[in-house]
Amino acid sequence: MFSYVMLSMTFIFFSGSISFLLNYSHLLNSLLSLEFISSGIFFLMVMKFSGLSEEIFSLYFLVILVCESVLGLSLLITSIYGYSLDYMKSMMSVVC
């Protein structure tokens, strides 16, 4: 049972990585893929630390995950407000 859960969490991590590598066109797609990767890592940490008394590390990781999400969404809103689009390739060419 435990190996199936670990296998599914590993699948979540690798499918998020493949999605991030293949869908690099929009900033929102990249942020969603990064969140998918981070949630896979979080679930793996919860499974790893569930038997121990070290669940506080997974809570710290969850706080950092939320801060990263808020920062990414604020960058998305700023780029859409400033440039009227969210294409990743156009942001690299519009460097001030």
Phi and psi restraints in degrees (range 20) as a CNS / XPLOR table:
assign (resid 1 and name C) (resid 2 and name N)
       (resid 2 and name CA) (resid 2 and name C) 1.0 -66.1 20.0 2
assign (resid 2 and name N) (resid 2 and name CA)
       (resid 2 and name C) (resid 3 and name N) 1.0 -35.7 20.0 2
assign (resid 2 and name C) (resid 3 and name N)
       (resid 3 and name CA) (resid 3 and name C) 1.0 -69.7 20.0 2
assign (resid 3 and name N) (resid 3 and name CA)
       (resid 3 and name C) (resid 4 and name N) 1.0 -32.2 20.0 2
assign (resid 3 and name C) (resid 4 and name N)
       (resid 4 and name CA) (resid 4 and name C) 1.0 -67.9 20.0 2
assign (resid 4 and name N) (resid 4 and name CA)
       (resid 4 and name C) (resid 5 and name N) 1.0 -37.0 20.0 2
assign (resid 4 and name C) (resid 5 and name N)
       (resid 5 and name CA) (resid 5 and name C) 1.0 -67.8 20.0 2
assign (resid 5 and name N) (resid 5 and name CA)
       (resid 5 and name C) (resid 6 and name N) 1.0 -44.0 20.0 2
assign (resid 5 and name C) (resid 6 and name N)
       (resid 6 and name CA) (resid 6 and name C) 1.0 -64.5 20.0 2
assign (resid 6 and name N) (resid 6 and name CA)
       (resid 6 and name C) (resid 7 and name N) 1.0 -37.7 20.0 2
assign (resid 6 and name C) (resid 7 and name N)
       (resid 7 and name CA) (resid 7 and name C) 1.0 -65.4 20.0 2
assign (resid 7 and name N) (resid 7 and name CA)
       (resid 7 and name C) (resid 8 and name N) 1.0 -40.6 20.0 2
assign (resid 7 and name C) (resid 8 and name N)
       (resid 8 and name CA) (resid 8 and name C) 1.0 -69.6 20.0 2
assign (resid 8 and name N) (resid 8 and name CA)
       (resid 8 and name C) (resid 9 and name N) 1.0 -36.1 20.0 2
assign (resid 8 and name C) (resid 9 and name N)
       (resid 9 and name CA) (resid 9 and name C) 1.0 -68.8 20.0 2
assign (resid 9 and name N) (resid 9 and name CA)
       (resid 9 and name C) (resid 10 and name N) 1.0 -36.1 20.0 2
assign (resid 9 and name C) (resid 10 and name N)
       (resid 10 and name CA) (resid 10 and name C) 1.0 -66.8 20.0 2
assign (resid 10 and name N) (resid 10 and name CA)
       (resid 10 and name C) (resid 11 and name N) 1.0 -37.2 20.0 2
assign (resid 10 and name C) (resid 11 and name N)
       (resid 11 and name CA) (resid 11 and name C) 1.0 -64.0 20.0 2
assign (resid 11 and name N) (resid 11 and name CA)
       (resid 11 and name C) (resid 12 and name N) 1.0 -39.7 20.0 2
assign (resid 11 and name C) (resid 12 and name N)
       (resid 12 and name CA) (resid 12 and name C) 1.0 -60.8 20.0 2
assign (resid 12 and name N) (resid 12 and name CA)
       (resid 12 and name C) (resid 13 and name N) 1.0 -44.6 20.0 2
assign (resid 12 and name C) (resid 13 and name N)
       (resid 13 and name CA) (resid 13 and name C) 1.0 -62.6 20.0 2
assign (resid 13 and name N) (resid 13 and name CA)
       (resid 13 and name C) (resid 14 and name N) 1.0 -47.8 20.0 2
assign (resid 13 and name C) (resid 14 and name N)
       (resid 14 and name CA) (resid 14 and name C) 1.0 -72.4 20.0 2
assign (resid 14 and name N) (resid 14 and name CA)
       (resid 14 and name C) (resid 15 and name N) 1.0 -32.3 20.0 2
assign (resid 14 and name C) (resid 15 and name N)
       (resid 15 and name CA) (resid 15 and name C) 1.0 -70.4 20.0 2
assign (resid 15 and name N) (resid 15 and name CA)
       (resid 15 and name C) (resid 16 and name N) 1.0 -33.9 20.0 2
assign (resid 15 and name C) (resid 16 and name N)
       (resid 16 and name CA) (resid 16 and name C) 1.0 -66.2 20.0 2
assign (resid 16 and name N) (resid 16 and name CA)
       (resid 16 and name C) (resid 17 and name N) 1.0 -37.5 20.0 2
assign (resid 16 and name C) (resid 17 and name N)
       (resid 17 and name CA) (resid 17 and name C) 1.0 -66.3 20.0 2
assign (resid 17 and name N) (resid 17 and name CA)
       (resid 17 and name C) (resid 18 and name N) 1.0 -43.7 20.0 2
assign (resid 17 and name C) (resid 18 and name N)
       (resid 18 and name CA) (resid 18 and name C) 1.0 -64.9 20.0 2
assign (resid 18 and name N) (resid 18 and name CA)
       (resid 18 and name C) (resid 19 and name N) 1.0 -40.1 20.0 2
assign (resid 18 and name C) (resid 19 and name N)
       (resid 19 and name CA) (resid 19 and name C) 1.0 -63.8 20.0 2
assign (resid 19 and name N) (resid 19 and name CA)
       (resid 19 and name C) (resid 20 and name N) 1.0 -38.3 20.0 2
assign (resid 19 and name C) (resid 20 and name N)
       (resid 20 and name CA) (resid 20 and name C) 1.0 -67.1 20.0 2
assign (resid 20 and name N) (resid 20 and name CA)
       (resid 20 and name C) (resid 21 and name N) 1.0 -39.0 20.0 2
assign (resid 20 and name C) (resid 21 and name N)
       (resid 21 and name CA) (resid 21 and name C) 1.0 -72.4 20.0 2
assign (resid 21 and name N) (resid 21 and name CA)
       (resid 21 and name C) (resid 22 and name N) 1.0 -32.7 20.0 2
assign (resid 21 and name C) (resid 22 and name N)
       (resid 22 and name CA) (resid 22 and name C) 1.0 -89.6 20.0 2
assign (resid 22 and name N) (resid 22 and name CA)
       (resid 22 and name C) (resid 23 and name N) 1.0 -29.4 20.0 2
assign (resid 22 and name C) (resid 23 and name N)
       (resid 23 and name CA) (resid 23 and name C) 1.0 -110.9 20.0 2
assign (resid 23 and name N) (resid 23 and name CA)
       (resid 23 and name C) (resid 24 and name N) 1.0 69.7 20.0 2
assign (resid 23 and name C) (resid 24 and name N)
       (resid 24 and name CA) (resid 24 and name C) 1.0 -98.9 20.0 2
assign (resid 24 and name N) (resid 24 and name CA)
       (resid 24 and name C) (resid 25 and name N) 1.0 12.2 20.0 2
assign (resid 24 and name C) (resid 25 and name N)
       (resid 25 and name CA) (resid 25 and name C) 1.0 -80.4 20.0 2
assign (resid 25 and name N) (resid 25 and name CA)
       (resid 25 and name C) (resid 26 and name N) 1.0 -44.7 20.0 2
assign (resid 25 and name C) (resid 26 and name N)
       (resid 26 and name CA) (resid 26 and name C) 1.0 -106.1 20.0 2
assign (resid 26 and name N) (resid 26 and name CA)
       (resid 26 and name C) (resid 27 and name N) 1.0 149.4 20.0 2
assign (resid 26 and name C) (resid 27 and name N)
       (resid 27 and name CA) (resid 27 and name C) 1.0 -68.0 20.0 2
assign (resid 27 and name N) (resid 27 and name CA)
       (resid 27 and name C) (resid 28 and name N) 1.0 -36.7 20.0 2
assign (resid 27 and name C) (resid 28 and name N)
       (resid 28 and name CA) (resid 28 and name C) 1.0 -66.4 20.0 2
assign (resid 28 and name N) (resid 28 and name CA)
       (resid 28 and name C) (resid 29 and name N) 1.0 -39.6 20.0 2
assign (resid 28 and name C) (resid 29 and name N)
       (resid 29 and name CA) (resid 29 and name C) 1.0 -63.2 20.0 2
assign (resid 29 and name N) (resid 29 and name CA)
       (resid 29 and name C) (resid 30 and name N) 1.0 -39.5 20.0 2
assign (resid 29 and name C) (resid 30 and name N)
       (resid 30 and name CA) (resid 30 and name C) 1.0 -66.4 20.0 2
assign (resid 30 and name N) (resid 30 and name CA)
       (resid 30 and name C) (resid 31 and name N) 1.0 -40.6 20.0 2
assign (resid 30 and name C) (resid 31 and name N)
       (resid 31 and name CA) (resid 31 and name C) 1.0 -66.2 20.0 2
assign (resid 31 and name N) (resid 31 and name CA)
       (resid 31 and name C) (resid 32 and name N) 1.0 -40.0 20.0 2
assign (resid 31 and name C) (resid 32 and name N)
       (resid 32 and name CA) (resid 32 and name C) 1.0 -65.6 20.0 2
assign (resid 32 and name N) (resid 32 and name CA)
       (resid 32 and name C) (resid 33 and name N) 1.0 -38.3 20.0 2
assign (resid 32 and name C) (resid 33 and name N)
       (resid 33 and name CA) (resid 33 and name C) 1.0 -66.3 20.0 2
assign (resid 33 and name N) (resid 33 and name CA)
       (resid 33 and name C) (resid 34 and name N) 1.0 -40.3 20.0 2
assign (resid 33 and name C) (resid 34 and name N)
       (resid 34 and name CA) (resid 34 and name C) 1.0 -65.1 20.0 2
assign (resid 34 and name N) (resid 34 and name CA)
       (resid 34 and name C) (resid 35 and name N) 1.0 -36.9 20.0 2
assign (resid 34 and name C) (resid 35 and name N)
       (resid 35 and name CA) (resid 35 and name C) 1.0 -67.3 20.0 2
assign (resid 35 and name N) (resid 35 and name CA)
       (resid 35 and name C) (resid 36 and name N) 1.0 -35.4 20.0 2
assign (resid 35 and name C) (resid 36 and name N)
       (resid 36 and name CA) (resid 36 and name C) 1.0 -65.5 20.0 2
assign (resid 36 and name N) (resid 36 and name CA)
       (resid 36 and name C) (resid 37 and name N) 1.0 -41.7 20.0 2
assign (resid 36 and name C) (resid 37 and name N)
       (resid 37 and name CA) (resid 37 and name C) 1.0 -63.8 20.0 2
assign (resid 37 and name N) (resid 37 and name CA)
       (resid 37 and name C) (resid 38 and name N) 1.0 -44.9 20.0 2
assign (resid 37 and name C) (resid 38 and name N)
       (resid 38 and name CA) (resid 38 and name C) 1.0 -66.6 20.0 2
assign (resid 38 and name N) (resid 38 and name CA)
       (resid 38 and name C) (resid 39 and name N) 1.0 -36.6 20.0 2
assign (resid 38 and name C) (resid 39 and name N)
       (resid 39 and name CA) (resid 39 and name C) 1.0 -69.3 20.0 2
assign (resid 39 and name N) (resid 39 and name CA)
       (resid 39 and name C) (resid 40 and name N) 1.0 -34.3 20.0 2
assign (resid 39 and name C) (resid 40 and name N)
       (resid 40 and name CA) (resid 40 and name C) 1.0 -63.0 20.0 2
assign (resid 40 and name N) (resid 40 and name CA)
       (resid 40 and name C) (resid 41 and name N) 1.0 -42.6 20.0 2
assign (resid 40 and name C) (resid 41 and name N)
       (resid 41 and name CA) (resid 41 and name C) 1.0 -64.8 20.0 2
assign (resid 41 and name N) (resid 41 and name CA)
       (resid 41 and name C) (resid 42 and name N) 1.0 -39.5 20.0 2
assign (resid 41 and name C) (resid 42 and name N)
       (resid 42 and name CA) (resid 42 and name C) 1.0 -62.8 20.0 2
assign (resid 42 and name N) (resid 42 and name CA)
       (resid 42 and name C) (resid 43 and name N) 1.0 -45.0 20.0 2
assign (resid 42 and name C) (resid 43 and name N)
       (resid 43 and name CA) (resid 43 and name C) 1.0 -65.7 20.0 2
assign (resid 43 and name N) (resid 43 and name CA)
       (resid 43 and name C) (resid 44 and name N) 1.0 -35.8 20.0 2
assign (resid 43 and name C) (resid 44 and name N)
       (resid 44 and name CA) (resid 44 and name C) 1.0 -64.6 20.0 2
assign (resid 44 and name N) (resid 44 and name CA)
       (resid 44 and name C) (resid 45 and name N) 1.0 -38.7 20.0 2
assign (resid 44 and name C) (resid 45 and name N)
       (resid 45 and name CA) (resid 45 and name C) 1.0 -66.8 20.0 2
assign (resid 45 and name N) (resid 45 and name CA)
       (resid 45 and name C) (resid 46 and name N) 1.0 -39.8 20.0 2
assign (resid 45 and name C) (resid 46 and name N)
       (resid 46 and name CA) (resid 46 and name C) 1.0 -63.6 20.0 2
assign (resid 46 and name N) (resid 46 and name CA)
       (resid 46 and name C) (resid 47 and name N) 1.0 -42.4 20.0 2
assign (resid 46 and name C) (resid 47 and name N)
       (resid 47 and name CA) (resid 47 and name C) 1.0 -65.7 20.0 2
assign (resid 47 and name N) (resid 47 and name CA)
       (resid 47 and name C) (resid 48 and name N) 1.0 -37.3 20.0 2
assign (resid 47 and name C) (resid 48 and name N)
       (resid 48 and name CA) (resid 48 and name C) 1.0 -69.9 20.0 2
assign (resid 48 and name N) (resid 48 and name CA)
       (resid 48 and name C) (resid 49 and name N) 1.0 -41.6 20.0 2
assign (resid 48 and name C) (resid 49 and name N)
       (resid 49 and name CA) (resid 49 and name C) 1.0 -96.3 20.0 2
assign (resid 49 and name N) (resid 49 and name CA)
       (resid 49 and name C) (resid 50 and name N) 1.0 9.2 20.0 2
assign (resid 49 and name C) (resid 50 and name N)
       (resid 50 and name CA) (resid 50 and name C) 1.0 -69.6 20.0 2
assign (resid 50 and name N) (resid 50 and name CA)
       (resid 50 and name C) (resid 51 and name N) 1.0 -35.1 20.0 2
assign (resid 50 and name C) (resid 51 and name N)
       (resid 51 and name CA) (resid 51 and name C) 1.0 -82.4 20.0 2
assign (resid 51 and name N) (resid 51 and name CA)
       (resid 51 and name C) (resid 52 and name N) 1.0 -18.3 20.0 2
assign (resid 51 and name C) (resid 52 and name N)
       (resid 52 and name CA) (resid 52 and name C) 1.0 -94.9 20.0 2
assign (resid 52 and name N) (resid 52 and name CA)
       (resid 52 and name C) (resid 53 and name N) 1.0 175.4 20.0 2
assign (resid 52 and name C) (resid 53 and name N)
       (resid 53 and name CA) (resid 53 and name C) 1.0 -96.9 20.0 2
assign (resid 53 and name N) (resid 53 and name CA)
       (resid 53 and name C) (resid 54 and name N) 1.0 30.1 20.0 2
assign (resid 53 and name C) (resid 54 and name N)
       (resid 54 and name CA) (resid 54 and name C) 1.0 -112.6 20.0 2
assign (resid 54 and name N) (resid 54 and name CA)
       (resid 54 and name C) (resid 55 and name N) 1.0 37.3 20.0 2
assign (resid 54 and name C) (resid 55 and name N)
       (resid 55 and name CA) (resid 55 and name C) 1.0 -70.5 20.0 2
assign (resid 55 and name N) (resid 55 and name CA)
       (resid 55 and name C) (resid 56 and name N) 1.0 -12.7 20.0 2
assign (resid 55 and name C) (resid 56 and name N)
       (resid 56 and name CA) (resid 56 and name C) 1.0 -65.7 20.0 2
assign (resid 56 and name N) (resid 56 and name CA)
       (resid 56 and name C) (resid 57 and name N) 1.0 -28.4 20.0 2
assign (resid 56 and name C) (resid 57 and name N)
       (resid 57 and name CA) (resid 57 and name C) 1.0 -65.8 20.0 2
assign (resid 57 and name N) (resid 57 and name CA)
       (resid 57 and name C) (resid 58 and name N) 1.0 -38.2 20.0 2
assign (resid 57 and name C) (resid 58 and name N)
       (resid 58 and name CA) (resid 58 and name C) 1.0 -69.8 20.0 2
assign (resid 58 and name N) (resid 58 and name CA)
       (resid 58 and name C) (resid 59 and name N) 1.0 -31.2 20.0 2
assign (resid 58 and name C) (resid 59 and name N)
       (resid 59 and name CA) (resid 59 and name C) 1.0 -69.5 20.0 2
assign (resid 59 and name N) (resid 59 and name CA)
       (resid 59 and name C) (resid 60 and name N) 1.0 -38.5 20.0 2
assign (resid 59 and name C) (resid 60 and name N)
       (resid 60 and name CA) (resid 60 and name C) 1.0 -61.7 20.0 2
assign (resid 60 and name N) (resid 60 and name CA)
       (resid 60 and name C) (resid 61 and name N) 1.0 -42.1 20.0 2
assign (resid 60 and name C) (resid 61 and name N)
       (resid 61 and name CA) (resid 61 and name C) 1.0 -64.2 20.0 2
assign (resid 61 and name N) (resid 61 and name CA)
       (resid 61 and name C) (resid 62 and name N) 1.0 -37.6 20.0 2
assign (resid 61 and name C) (resid 62 and name N)
       (resid 62 and name CA) (resid 62 and name C) 1.0 -65.8 20.0 2
assign (resid 62 and name N) (resid 62 and name CA)
       (resid 62 and name C) (resid 63 and name N) 1.0 -37.8 20.0 2
assign (resid 62 and name C) (resid 63 and name N)
       (resid 63 and name CA) (resid 63 and name C) 1.0 -65.2 20.0 2
assign (resid 63 and name N) (resid 63 and name CA)
       (resid 63 and name C) (resid 64 and name N) 1.0 -43.6 20.0 2
assign (resid 63 and name C) (resid 64 and name N)
       (resid 64 and name CA) (resid 64 and name C) 1.0 -65.3 20.0 2
assign (resid 64 and name N) (resid 64 and name CA)
       (resid 64 and name C) (resid 65 and name N) 1.0 -36.0 20.0 2
assign (resid 64 and name C) (resid 65 and name N)
       (resid 65 and name CA) (resid 65 and name C) 1.0 -63.3 20.0 2
assign (resid 65 and name N) (resid 65 and name CA)
       (resid 65 and name C) (resid 66 and name N) 1.0 -41.9 20.0 2
assign (resid 65 and name C) (resid 66 and name N)
       (resid 66 and name CA) (resid 66 and name C) 1.0 -67.5 20.0 2
assign (resid 66 and name N) (resid 66 and name CA)
       (resid 66 and name C) (resid 67 and name N) 1.0 -40.8 20.0 2
assign (resid 66 and name C) (resid 67 and name N)
       (resid 67 and name CA) (resid 67 and name C) 1.0 -63.5 20.0 2
assign (resid 67 and name N) (resid 67 and name CA)
       (resid 67 and name C) (resid 68 and name N) 1.0 -38.8 20.0 2
assign (resid 67 and name C) (resid 68 and name N)
       (resid 68 and name CA) (resid 68 and name C) 1.0 -66.1 20.0 2
assign (resid 68 and name N) (resid 68 and name CA)
       (resid 68 and name C) (resid 69 and name N) 1.0 -37.3 20.0 2
assign (resid 68 and name C) (resid 69 and name N)
       (resid 69 and name CA) (resid 69 and name C) 1.0 -65.7 20.0 2
assign (resid 69 and name N) (resid 69 and name CA)
       (resid 69 and name C) (resid 70 and name N) 1.0 -43.5 20.0 2
assign (resid 69 and name C) (resid 70 and name N)
       (resid 70 and name CA) (resid 70 and name C) 1.0 -65.2 20.0 2
assign (resid 70 and name N) (resid 70 and name CA)
       (resid 70 and name C) (resid 71 and name N) 1.0 -40.3 20.0 2
assign (resid 70 and name C) (resid 71 and name N)
       (resid 71 and name CA) (resid 71 and name C) 1.0 -64.1 20.0 2
assign (resid 71 and name N) (resid 71 and name CA)
       (resid 71 and name C) (resid 72 and name N) 1.0 -42.2 20.0 2
assign (resid 71 and name C) (resid 72 and name N)
       (resid 72 and name CA) (resid 72 and name C) 1.0 -64.7 20.0 2
assign (resid 72 and name N) (resid 72 and name CA)
       (resid 72 and name C) (resid 73 and name N) 1.0 -42.4 20.0 2
assign (resid 72 and name C) (resid 73 and name N)
       (resid 73 and name CA) (resid 73 and name C) 1.0 -67.4 20.0 2
assign (resid 73 and name N) (resid 73 and name CA)
       (resid 73 and name C) (resid 74 and name N) 1.0 -35.2 20.0 2
assign (resid 73 and name C) (resid 74 and name N)
       (resid 74 and name CA) (resid 74 and name C) 1.0 -68.5 20.0 2
assign (resid 74 and name N) (resid 74 and name CA)
       (resid 74 and name C) (resid 75 and name N) 1.0 -35.8 20.0 2
assign (resid 74 and name C) (resid 75 and name N)
       (resid 75 and name CA) (resid 75 and name C) 1.0 -66.6 20.0 2
assign (resid 75 and name N) (resid 75 and name CA)
       (resid 75 and name C) (resid 76 and name N) 1.0 -37.0 20.0 2
assign (resid 75 and name C) (resid 76 and name N)
       (resid 76 and name CA) (resid 76 and name C) 1.0 -63.6 20.0 2
assign (resid 76 and name N) (resid 76 and name CA)
       (resid 76 and name C) (resid 77 and name N) 1.0 -45.8 20.0 2
assign (resid 76 and name C) (resid 77 and name N)
       (resid 77 and name CA) (resid 77 and name C) 1.0 -65.3 20.0 2
assign (resid 77 and name N) (resid 77 and name CA)
       (resid 77 and name C) (resid 78 and name N) 1.0 -39.8 20.0 2
assign (resid 77 and name C) (resid 78 and name N)
       (resid 78 and name CA) (resid 78 and name C) 1.0 -65.1 20.0 2
assign (resid 78 and name N) (resid 78 and name CA)
       (resid 78 and name C) (resid 79 and name N) 1.0 -41.3 20.0 2
assign (resid 78 and name C) (resid 79 and name N)
       (resid 79 and name CA) (resid 79 and name C) 1.0 -69.8 20.0 2
assign (resid 79 and name N) (resid 79 and name CA)
       (resid 79 and name C) (resid 80 and name N) 1.0 -37.8 20.0 2
assign (resid 79 and name C) (resid 80 and name N)
       (resid 80 and name CA) (resid 80 and name C) 1.0 -68.9 20.0 2
assign (resid 80 and name N) (resid 80 and name CA)
       (resid 80 and name C) (resid 81 and name N) 1.0 -39.2 20.0 2
assign (resid 80 and name C) (resid 81 and name N)
       (resid 81 and name CA) (resid 81 and name C) 1.0 -68.2 20.0 2
assign (resid 81 and name N) (resid 81 and name CA)
       (resid 81 and name C) (resid 82 and name N) 1.0 -37.7 20.0 2
assign (resid 81 and name C) (resid 82 and name N)
       (resid 82 and name CA) (resid 82 and name C) 1.0 -83.6 20.0 2
assign (resid 82 and name N) (resid 82 and name CA)
       (resid 82 and name C) (resid 83 and name N) 1.0 -39.6 20.0 2
assign (resid 82 and name C) (resid 83 and name N)
       (resid 83 and name CA) (resid 83 and name C) 1.0 -114.5 20.0 2
assign (resid 83 and name N) (resid 83 and name CA)
       (resid 83 and name C) (resid 84 and name N) 1.0 -6.0 20.0 2
assign (resid 83 and name C) (resid 84 and name N)
       (resid 84 and name CA) (resid 84 and name C) 1.0 65.4 20.0 2
assign (resid 84 and name N) (resid 84 and name CA)
       (resid 84 and name C) (resid 85 and name N) 1.0 21.6 20.0 2
assign (resid 84 and name C) (resid 85 and name N)
       (resid 85 and name CA) (resid 85 and name C) 1.0 -159.7 20.0 2
assign (resid 85 and name N) (resid 85 and name CA)
       (resid 85 and name C) (resid 86 and name N) 1.0 166.3 20.0 2
assign (resid 85 and name C) (resid 86 and name N)
       (resid 86 and name CA) (resid 86 and name C) 1.0 -128.6 20.0 2
assign (resid 86 and name N) (resid 86 and name CA)
       (resid 86 and name C) (resid 87 and name N) 1.0 29.8 20.0 2
assign (resid 86 and name C) (resid 87 and name N)
       (resid 87 and name CA) (resid 87 and name C) 1.0 -76.1 20.0 2
assign (resid 87 and name N) (resid 87 and name CA)
       (resid 87 and name C) (resid 88 and name N) 1.0 135.2 20.0 2
assign (resid 87 and name C) (resid 88 and name N)
       (resid 88 and name CA) (resid 88 and name C) 1.0 -70.4 20.0 2
assign (resid 88 and name N) (resid 88 and name CA)
       (resid 88 and name C) (resid 89 and name N) 1.0 -38.3 20.0 2
assign (resid 88 and name C) (resid 89 and name N)
       (resid 89 and name CA) (resid 89 and name C) 1.0 -70.5 20.0 2
assign (resid 89 and name N) (resid 89 and name CA)
       (resid 89 and name C) (resid 90 and name N) 1.0 -29.9 20.0 2
assign (resid 89 and name C) (resid 90 and name N)
       (resid 90 and name CA) (resid 90 and name C) 1.0 -76.6 20.0 2
assign (resid 90 and name N) (resid 90 and name CA)
       (resid 90 and name C) (resid 91 and name N) 1.0 -24.6 20.0 2
assign (resid 90 and name C) (resid 91 and name N)
       (resid 91 and name CA) (resid 91 and name C) 1.0 -70.3 20.0 2
assign (resid 91 and name N) (resid 91 and name CA)
       (resid 91 and name C) (resid 92 and name N) 1.0 -31.1 20.0 2
assign (resid 91 and name C) (resid 92 and name N)
       (resid 92 and name CA) (resid 92 and name C) 1.0 -72.2 20.0 2
assign (resid 92 and name N) (resid 92 and name CA)
       (resid 92 and name C) (resid 93 and name N) 1.0 -26.7 20.0 2
assign (resid 92 and name C) (resid 93 and name N)
       (resid 93 and name CA) (resid 93 and name C) 1.0 -90.0 20.0 2
assign (resid 93 and name N) (resid 93 and name CA)
       (resid 93 and name C) (resid 94 and name N) 1.0 -14.8 20.0 2
assign (resid 93 and name C) (resid 94 and name N)
       (resid 94 and name CA) (resid 94 and name C) 1.0 -106.8 20.0 2
assign (resid 94 and name N) (resid 94 and name CA)
       (resid 94 and name C) (resid 95 and name N) 1.0 56.8 20.0 2
assign (resid 94 and name C) (resid 95 and name N)
       (resid 95 and name CA) (resid 95 and name C) 1.0 -94.3 20.0 2
assign (resid 95 and name N) (resid 95 and name CA)
       (resid 95 and name C) (resid 96 and name N) 1.0 125.3 20.0 2
